[in-house]
């Protein structure tokens, strides 16, 4: 039985490919702390750094038959850590972007709901104010603003002059504007 401490990486890799779990243990003990330090330094989360290193060693064990020729195992493992760290940082970045976007769109949606409620309240108040207008003013206003009739047609419909229609419409708009200003302030 060889002394695993004295073997170099190529010899340990060859033993690993031959399913030698003691060779794997030696590689694990030899590189775990170095890889952990690299990962922890880059992502600043010890739990995630530990998970990255553990995943690398699990992957190394699972892919031991597919490794082929590796010149320097330390470089291979360092590159593995690098790519795993990049993947974690990218995932964090995407999560942050999504979180920011979601927070922004939620506030927009909330604002639009508030605006809709305010608009509905304004419509209700306006309908109440219109109902309080004198009868002729109310009819002229409704024909003009709600049904879109021109002043000439309103005059014909109601049997009054265009000047009277204009006077009633002006009175209605002035009254509504005054009452709505009090409500909007």
C-alpha positions in Angstrom: 0.0 0.0 0.0 1.6 3.3 -1.1 2.1 6.3 1.2 -0.4 8.7 -0.3 1.3 11.8 1.3 4.4 11.3 -0.9 2.6 10.8 -4.2 2.3 13.7 -6.7 -1.0 14.8 -8.3 -0.5 12.8 -11.5 -0.1 9.6 -9.5 -3.0 10.4 -7.2 -5.2 11.2 -10.3 -4.2 7.8 -11.8 -5.2 6.0 -8.6 -8.4 8.0 -8.4 -9.3 6.9 -11.9 -8.7 3.3 -10.7 -11.4 3.9 -8.0 -9.0 4.4 -5.1 -10.9 6.2 -2.5 -7.8 6.8 -0.4 -6.3 8.7 -3.3 -9.4 10.8 -3.4 -9.2 11.4 0.4 -5.6 12.6 0.0 -6.6 15.0 -2.8 -9.4 16.3 -0.7 -7.2 16.9 2.3 -4.5 18.4 0.1 -6.7 20.9 -1.7 -9.9 21.5 0.3 -8.6 24.5 2.4 -6.9 26.2 -0.6 -10.0 26.0 -2.7 -12.2 27.1 0.2 -10.0 30.1 0.8 -10.3 31.1 -2.9 -14.1 30.7 -3.0 -14.7 32.4 0.3 -12.5 35.3 -0.7 -14.5 35.9 -3.9 -18.1 35.4 -2.7 -17.7 36.4 0.9 -20.3 33.8 2.1 -18.7 30.9 4.0 -21.6 28.5 3.6 -21.7 29.1 -0.2 -18.0 28.8 -0.5 -18.0 25.5 1.4 -20.8 24.3 -0.9 -18.9 25.2 -4.0 -15.8 23.3 -2.8 -17.9 20.3 -1.8 -19.6 20.3 -5.1 -16.3 20.3 -6.9 -15.0 17.3 -5.0 -18.3 15.4 -5.5 -18.0 16.2 -9.2 -14.4 15.1 -9.2 -15.4 11.7 -7.7 -18.3 11.2 -10.1 -16.3 12.1 -13.1 -13.1 10.3 -12.1 -13.3 7.9 -15.1 -13.8 10.8 -17.6 -10.9 13.0 -16.3 -8.4 12.1 -19.0 -5.0 13.5 -18.7 -4.7 16.5 -16.4 -1.3 18.2 -16.3 -1.7 20.0 -13.0 -4.6 19.0 -10.8 -4.2 22.2 -8.7 -4.9 24.4 -11.8 -7.8 22.2 -12.8 -9.4 22.6 -9.4 -8.6 26.3 -9.2 -10.4 26.8 -12.6 -13.3 24.7 -11.4 -13.6 27.0 -8.3 -13.4 30.1 -10.6 -16.3 28.9 -12.8 -18.4 27.9 -9.9 -17.8 31.3 -8.2 -18.8 33.0 -11.4 -21.9 31.0 -11.6 -22.9 31.8 -8.0 -22.2 35.5 -8.6 -24.2 35.5 -11.8 -27.1 33.9 -10.0 -26.9 36.5 -7.3 -26.8 39.3 -9.8 -29.8 37.9 -11.7 -31.7 37.5 -8.5 -30.9 41.1 -7.5 -32.0 42.3 -10.9 -35.3 40.4 -10.7 -35.9 41.5 -7.2 -35.3 45.2 -8.1 -37.5 44.8 -11.2 -40.2 43.1 -9.3 -40.1 45.7 -6.5 -40.3 48.5 -9.1 -43.2 47.0 -11.1 -45.1 46.2 -7.9 -44.9 49.8 -6.8 -46.1 50.9 -10.2 -49.0 48.5 -10.0 -49.8 49.7 -6.5 -49.7 53.3 -7.7 -52.0 52.6 -10.7 -54.5 50.9 -8.4 -54.5 53.9 -6.1 -54.9 56.2 -9.1 -57.8 54.2 -10.3 -59.5 54.3 -6.9 -59.1 58.1 -6.8 -60.4 58.4 -10.3 -63.5 56.3 -9.4 -64.1 58.5 -6.3 -63.7 61.6 -8.4 -66.3 60.3 -10.9 -68.7 59.6 -8.1 -68.3 63.1 -6.7 -68.7 64.6 -10.1 -71.9 62.7 -10.7 -73.2 63.9 -7.3 -72.3 67.5 -8.1 -74.0 67.2 -11.6 -77.1 65.9 -9.9 -77.2 69.0 -7.6 -77.2 71.4 -10.5 -80.4 73.2 -11.4 -82.5 71.2 -13.8 -81.8 73.2 -17.0 -78.1 73.5 -16.3 -77.9 69.8 -15.6 -79.6 68.9 -18.8 -77.5 71.2 -20.9 -74.3 69.8 -19.2 -75.3 66.2 -19.7 -76.2 66.7 -23.4 -73.0 68.6 -24.0 -70.4 66.7 -22.0 -71.9 63.2 -21.5 -73.6 62.7 -24.9 -71.3 65.0 -27.0 -74.1 67.2 -28.5 -73.0 70.6 -30.1 -74.7 73.7 -28.6 -76.8 74.2 -31.7 -78.4 70.7 -31.4 -79.0 71.2 -27.6 -80.8 74.5 -28.4 -83.0 72.7 -30.9 -83.7 69.7 -28.5 -84.6 71.9 -25.6 -86.3 74.7 -27.6 -84.1 77.5 -26.2 -81.6 79.8 -27.9 -77.9 79.0 -28.3 -77.0 81.9 -26.1 -79.1 80.4 -23.3 -77.4 77.0 -23.8 -74.1 78.7 -23.6 -75.1 80.5 -20.4 -76.4 77.3 -18.8 -73.2 75.4 -19.8 -70.9 78.2 -18.5 -72.9 78.3 -15.2 -72.7 74.5 -14.9 -68.9 74.3 -15.6 -68.2 77.2 -13.2 -70.2 75.5 -10.4 -68.6 72.1 -11.0 -65.1 73.6 -11.2 -65.5 75.4 -7.9 -66.9 72.3 -6.1 -64.2 70.0 -7.6 -61.4 72.4 -6.6 -62.5 72.1 -3.0 -62.5 68.3 -3.3 -59.1 68.1 -5.1 -57.3 70.4 -2.7 
